[in-house]
Amino acid sequence: QVQLVESGGGLVQPGGSLRLSCVASGFTFRSYFMRWYRQAPGKEREVVAFITSTGDTTNYDDSVKGRFTISRDNAKSTLYLQMHSLKPEDTAVYYCNTMISSRNYWGKGTLVTVSS
């Protein structure tokens, strides 16, 4: 079955950096677009970044553009989110996502807390 397992979250000071990872299994990772979403306390889940199956095209929400970089290693079936210049408003649970046959699949998420 499809599994997405995120890791790499933690507590970081404002201005710091983190790299999130998402290991995928149960499907042909290299064939599917992938996304990172986040959900802050009391807010709806929102898309943060998108990457095509080959990694040649990416897109970002305006709130993270220039600070976050999405990438993938298809040989390792792993999705990444490199985050720099983190702000308190980046605090959220971060989820990786894919859609297969019109069905959304989610990991359990990894918590990122940006605080001094």
C-alpha positions, 0 to 999 in steps of 0.5 A, spaced: 500 500 500 502 507 499 506 509 504 509 516 505 513 517 511 515 524 513 521 526 518 526 532 519 522 536 523 523 539 530 524 546 534 528 551 530 530 559 532 527 564 527 532 565 521 534 557 522 534 552 517 531 545 516 531 539 511 524 535 511 524 528 508 519 524 505 520 516 504 515 513 499 513 506 498 508 502 495 507 506 488 512 508 482 514 514 486 518 517 479 511 517 475 508 522 480 507 529 482 509 530 489 507 536 494 508 539 501 503 541 505 502 544 512 497 545 517 498 551 522 494 550 529 487 552 528 488 553 520 486 549 514 492 545 511 495 549 505 500 547 499 507 549 500 510 547 494 509 542 488 514 538 484 513 534 477 515 527 477 522 528 473 523 534 478 524 539 472 518 544 474 517 546 481 512 551 484 511 555 491 506 558 495 508 566 495 509 565 503 515 561 502 518 563 495 525 564 495 526 561 502 524 553 501 526 548 496 523 542 494 527 537 490 526 529 489 531 523 489 527 518 484 532 513 485 531 513 493 523 514 492 524 520 497 522 527 497 525 533 500 523 540 503 529 545 504 527 550 509 531 557 510 530 563 513 525 560 518 519 564 521 515 563 527 509 563 522 512 557 518 510 553 525 506 547 522 505 540 521 508 539 514 505 533 510 507 530 503 502 528 498 501 525 492 495 523 488 494 517 484 488 515 480 484 521 483 485 519 490 490 523 495 495 520 499 498 523 506 503 521 511 502 522 518 506 529 518 512 532 521 512 538 526 516 544 525 516 549 530 520 556 529 521 559 536 526 563 540 
